[in-house]
Amino acid sequence: MIVKIVALFLVVMAVLSMFGKLRLPPVPGKKYLDARKCRNCGRYRIGKGPCDCGKG
């Protein structure tokens, strides 16, 4: 009985790992989020003001 449970668990883990390797479609807002990053330090800018690093 324990062998069946362990075998079933391993099969389920193998199936989950196959689905985990699939490539997902790109996130819709990724371009917008990348545009909101500071060009110098890479942190996200909140609002319309300059970045806290003082350069961007």
N, C-alpha and C positions, 0 to 999 in steps of 0.2 A: 504494500500500500504506500509506504513512504517513497519507494522507488518511483512509483507512478506520479506522485506529487512533485518530486524533484525533477523528473523528466518533463512534466507539463510546465513547470516553472521555467526551465531552461528553454523550452520551445517558445514560450511567451516572451522571454527576454530576447531571444534571437529575432523574433518578428518585430519587436519594438526597436531593436537596433537597426533593422533594415529601414524602417520608416524614419528613423532619426537621421539617416544618411541622405535622405532625399533633399533636393534643393527646393526651398520655398520660393514663391514669387517675390519680387522686390516689394518693400514696404512703400505704400503710396506717398507718405510724407517725408521720405528720406532726403530728397533733393532740397526740400524746404529746410529741414533740420541742418543739413550740411551747410546751407547758405547762412544760417544763423550763428555759425561758429566764428570765433575770432581768428583772424588769419595768422596772428603771431603766436598766441599761447594755446589755441585749440579749444578753449572753454566756450560754452554756449553763452551768447549775449541775451540778456533778458531786457525787453523794452527797446527803445530807439536810441538810448544813450551809448556812449563809448564803453569799451570793455574796461574792467577793473585793472587790467595790467598797464593801462595808460598808453599803449601803443596802437591799439586797434579801435 
